[in-house]
Amino acid sequence: MASVPSNPESVFTYGAPLLKFGAGASAEIGYDLAQYGVGRVLVVTDPGVAATGAPQRVADQMKAYGIEAQVFDGVRVEPTDAGMREAIAYARDSGPWDAFVAVGGGSSIDTAKAINLLTTNDGELADYLNPPIGEGRAPARPLNPLVAVPTTTGTGAESTTVCVLDVLDLRVKTGISHPRLRPTLAVVDPDLTVTQPAGVTAAAGMDIVCHALESYTARPYTSFERKKPEQRVPYCGANPVADMWSERALALVARSFRTAVRDGENIEARTEMALAATFAGLGFGNAGVHIPHANAYPIAGQVKDFHPAGYPADEPMVPHGMAVALTAPEAFRFTYEAGPERHVRAAALLDPELDQSGDPAESLPSALLRLMRDIGIPDGTGAVGYTDADVPDLVAGTMKQQRLLATSPREVTDEDVAGILTRSLSLW
């Protein structure tokens, strides 16, 4: 268990962007940005989303408000430090920009966060990456307005203060975390998610599930040592406000996730999944995530030759939401003893039809496995190319994610992580 603090925390914090939700909301971005008095806007997206025409439509409708908008479509799916540096260089060379609009999945939104940071503050990308990989520098100056427009239902990047990327030389995922990275406005338009392939819907949806579950089962904010005002961080542990969002997200997922994967044109299911992603983001963006996300970084960063359905086939990848899900059942078996009631309650929300007459420690893993089978998530890390021989390197990658592991309801050793990863090679 986590150690008992000598001077327990009694304060939790909560932050969120302004939110505009609903079909057609993306058509109002020109009006929204005009309220900030901006003149030049860079729209940040990836080639796949650009091909749908949505980013250009967003750019074009700004003209009615006297705003010049340009589309940059060079974002890479599962962003890397090299790709972000290219995007930052483009923005610096073609600027100055008064605001940014990210249209796409978490990759586009996170890349826009990095562009915003590095076009308003001095330094380079590595200066701001989380320790021990980077220097963890805090931005010295305010950032420009950023509007986040998600086209996938999962990452919650439109609500959070983090930007995540692969560091290619180290083969590890890390990120930048600071309150100033949080988007100014989240515009969630369910109509933009209809083009998601089933495989993307499944992988991104598992990110929603794990965001909600991890924040709900995270260390309570009262279990930390009391912090000084200047020491407070966005991830402050499970708290009543984050709990509310997580519970509601799980209930929506239980009702609509399988339908959204099976029938992508079902607008009701798409809308509920977009709402679930928003709710889960509002929860974990404050409470934090823990072991499944910490494991996901090296699983995605050390990928060998796995090509998931629905994603670009030009390079191997384990999508983030899939990487998170692959060790989640075993991670929640490990954390169960730290909060049995929470784990059982979460299982009931995620799968109301689950038979919970057996071992309560198995309720949440069982609910997850039933869902993962139904939506086509691979059978463990072995199914995406890993073997026993890879476990030590994966452990090393996980243990670098101390910002996330600090929120685990149980203290985590190298041996604990090795056991979770080994048992996750095959799930059923």
N, C-alpha and C positions, 0 to 999 in steps of 0.2 A: 504494500500500500504506500501511497505518498506519505511523506513524513508529516507529523503534526506541527503546525507553525507555532512558534513561541508568542508571536504577536499577530493574530489572524487578521486578514483583510476584512474590511467591512464595507468597502465601496466597490461597485462595479460601474463600468462605463458602457454607453451604447451610442453607436453612430450609424448613420445610413444616408444614402444620397436622396435627393428629391426623386420622386417616382411618378412616372406617367405610364399607365397600363391600359391596354385594350386594343382591339382591332382598329387599325388605321392610325394609331398613335404616332407612328413614324412619319406621317405626312405633316406633322405639326412642328418638326424640329427647327425649321427656319424661323417660325414665330418665337419658339423658346430661346434660340440663340440671340435673336434680335433684342431680347430683354437685357442681354449682357453688353450690348453695344459693340459687338464684334464685326469686323470687316472681312477678314480672310480666314477661311476654315479649311483644314485638311481632313478629308474623310479617309479613314484607315480601314482596309479590308484585305481579304485574301483572294486569289484568282477564282476559286470555286464560287464564293459568294458574289464576287463581281460579275460572274457570268449570269447570275440570276437577274441582274439589272437593278437590284434594290439599292446598292450604294450610290449609283448614278442618279436614281430617282430622288434619293435623299439630298444629294448635292444640288440637283436641278431646282428643287422646290425652295431652296434658300434664296434664289435670285429675286423672288418676289419681295424679299425683305432687304434687298440691297447688299446681300452677302455674296462674296466671291468664294466659291468652293471648288476644290480640286480633289480628285480621287487618287489615292495611292493604293495599289492592289498587290503589293509585293510581300505581304505577310505570309509566313510559312506556317502550315499546320504543325502543331507542337513546336512552338518557337524555340530558337536556339540563340545563344549569345551572338553568334556570327550574323544570323538573320536580323536580330534586333539592332546590331551596330549598323547594318546596311540601311535599315529603316530610319534610324536616327540620323545617319549621314544625309539621306535624302531630304529629311525634314529640315535639317540645318541648312543645306545648300539651297533649298527652294523657298525657305521662309523669308521674313518672319511670319508666324501664324498667331492669330488672336485666340483660336480655340481649336479643339479637335473633336471629331465624331468617329467613334469606332462602330462599324457595322459588321457583325460576324460572331464567331464563337469566342471562347476565352482567349484564343491565340491573338485575334485582332484586338480585343479589348486590352489584353496585357501589353501588347506591342504599343498601343496608343498611350498607355500609362508611361511606358519607358520613354517614348518620344516626348511626351509632355514634360517629364522630369528633366531630360537631358537637353531640351531646348529652352528651358527656363532657369536651369542651374548649371554651374560649372562642373567640370570633371568628366569622367568617362563611366561606362556601364559598371565596370568592376569595382569602382569606388563605392557603389551603393548596394552591391549584392550582400546578402546576409552573411555574417561570419559563420564558420571559419573560412568560407570560400572567398568572400569579399571583405571589404572594410566596414560595411554597414554604416556608411556616412548618411546623415540625415540631410534632406534638402534645406538649404539656407534661405531660399526665396519661395514665395507662393507659386503654385502652378497655374496654368491657364484653365479656363473652363473645359471640361471633358464630358461629352455626352456619350453614354454607352448604350448601344442598340443591339442586344443579343439576338442572333438568328438560330442558336441552338438552345435547347432546354437542359441546362445542367451546371455550367461552371460557377454561376453566381458571381462572376468577375465584375458584373455591373454594380455590385453592392460592396465589394471588398476593398481593402487597403493594400492588397498584395498584387504583385506581378510575378509570374512564374516562367522559368525558361530552363532549357538544357545548356549546360556548360560543356561544350563538345570535347575539349582536351581532357577534362576530368571524368567524362561520362557520368555526370550526375546532374540532377535537377536541383535548382535552388531558386531564389527569388529576391525581390526587394519588398520590404514591408515598411510602410509609413502612412499615417493618416492622410497626408496630403495627396496620396495616390488615389484615394477614393473618388470615383466619378462625381461630377457635380450633379448630373441628372441621369437617371436610368430610364430609358424609353423601351418598354417591353410590349412589343406588338406581336401577338400570337400568329398573325397572318404570315409573318416572315419565317416561321418555323416549319411551315407545311412542306417545304422542299427538302427537309432533312431525310436522308435515307434511313431505312430501318436500323441498320447497324450503328449509325451515328446516334439515332434516338436511344438505342439500348445503352450504348457506352456512356453517352452524356447523362442519361437518366440515372445511371448508377452513381454518378457523381452527386446528383441531388440526394439520393438515398443516403450515401455515406456522409455528406455534409450534415444532414439532419441527425443521423445516428451518432456521429462522432461528437458534434456539439452537445447533443443531449446527454451523452455519457461522459463528457469531459470532466476533468477535475472541477469541483465547485469553486467559484471565485473566493469563497471563504476559507479554502484549504491552502491558499498561498500566504506567504509572509506579507504583511502590510507594506505597501509601496508608498514612496513619496510622490507628490503630484507629477514631477518630471520623469518618474520611472514608469508611469502607466503605459501599457501597450494595448493595441486593439484587441488581441486575443486574451481576454481576462478570465476565462473559465466559464463553466455552466452557470447561468443566472436566470432569474424568472422571465425576463423579456425574451432572451434567446430561446428558452424552453418553449414558450408559446409559439414562436415561429416554427420551430422544429416539429412540434407535435402536429401543427396544421399541415406542414409540408408532407409528412408521412401519411396522413389521412388522404390527401389528394393523390399521392403516388399510388396508394393501395387501390384507389378507384379507377385511375386512368392510365397508368404506365403500360400495362400489357396491351390495352387498346391502342394507344398511340404508336406502339411498335408494330402491331398487326395491321392497323388501318391509319396510315399517316395523314389521310385527308379528313379524318374525324376532327372537326373543328373544336367540338366540346372537349375531347381528350387533349388536344394540343393546347387549348387555353388553360386547362387545369394543370398540365405539366409546366407551362410557362409560369403560372402562378406558384406552383410548388417550387420551381427553381428560384423564383424571387424570394419566397418565404424562407427557404433553406439558406439562401445567401445572406438574408438579414439576420438569421440565427448564427451561422458559423462565422460570419464576418465579425462577430463580437465575442462569441464564446471560444471559438477556435476548433481545430480538428486535431487528431492525434495519430495513432499507430497506422491505420490503413493508408492515410495520406503520406506519412513518412516513408512507408514501404513503397508506395507508388512511384516516388521520385527515382530511385535506382532501377525499378522494374521498367519504367519508360526510358530512362537514360541509357541503359545498357542493352537495349533491344538488339537482337541478332538479325533474324530474317522472317519476321512475322508481318503479314499484310492483312489487316482487318477489313472485313466487308464494309463497303460504303465510304471508305476513305481513299485518298489518292494512292495509286499503286506504284508510284515512281520511287518510293523509298520505304524501308520497313519502319514500323512504329507500333507501339502499344498505346492506344489512346488513353488519355489521363483517367477518364472515368472508369475504363476497363481495368487499368492498372490498380486503381484504388480498390475496386471490387474484388480482385483476385485473392487478396489476403484478408478481406473483411470478416468472413465467417470465423476464421481462426483467431483473428485479433479480438473479436467480441467474446469468444470462448475464454480468452486470456483475461479480459477486463471484467468479466461477469462478477467475480467475487468482490469487486470494488463498489458495485451498485446493483445488486440483484433486482430490486424493484424496478429500477429504470430500464434495465435490459428487457425484462418481461413486458413492461408497459410498451416499450418501443416495438417489440415483436407483435403485440396485439394491434398496434396502430398500422404497422406495415402489412400485416396479413391477418385480417379479422377472422378468416376461416381456418386458421391454423389450429390444429389440435394441441393444446397445451397441457394435456393431462400427464405428460411424461416428465422427464428431467427439466426443470426450469432453466438450467444453464444452457440447454440445447434449443430453447425457444427462438432466440434471435438468429443464431446460425441457421436453424431450419427454415425460418422465414426468408432469409437471404438466399439460401440455396434453391428453394422453390421458385423464387422470382428469377434468379439468374438462369436456371434451366429454361424457364418459360420464354425468356427474351433472347436466348442464344449467346449468353456470355460463355467464353471458353472454360473448360474444366481445369481451372488452376493455372499456375505459372508454367507448369510443364507443357501445357497446350499452346503457350506462346513462345516456346523455345528454350526454357530454362531447365537445368538439371541440378542434381545435388552438388555438382562441382562448382556451380555458380553461386551457391548460397553465401560463402564467405565474402565475396565482392558485394553482393546485395546487402549483407549486414553492414558492411563498412559504409555503403551509401545511405542506408537508413539512419545509422547513428550520427551522421553529419546533420541530420534534420532536428537538432535539439530545440529549435524554436517550436516545432510541432510536438515533439515528445514531451516537452515540459507540461503539456496540457493533458497527457495521458492520466487516467485515474489510478493507474498502477505504475510504479517506477519500472523502467524497462532496461534490462541489461543486454549485452551482446548475445548471451546465451538464450534469453527470452525471444529476441528477434529471430535468431537462427531457428529456434523451434517453430515459430509461427511460419516462417518462410518455407521450411522443410515440409511441414504438414500441409502447406498450400500448393505443393507441386501438383497434387491431384485432389479435387474437392469431393467428387462423388464416384 
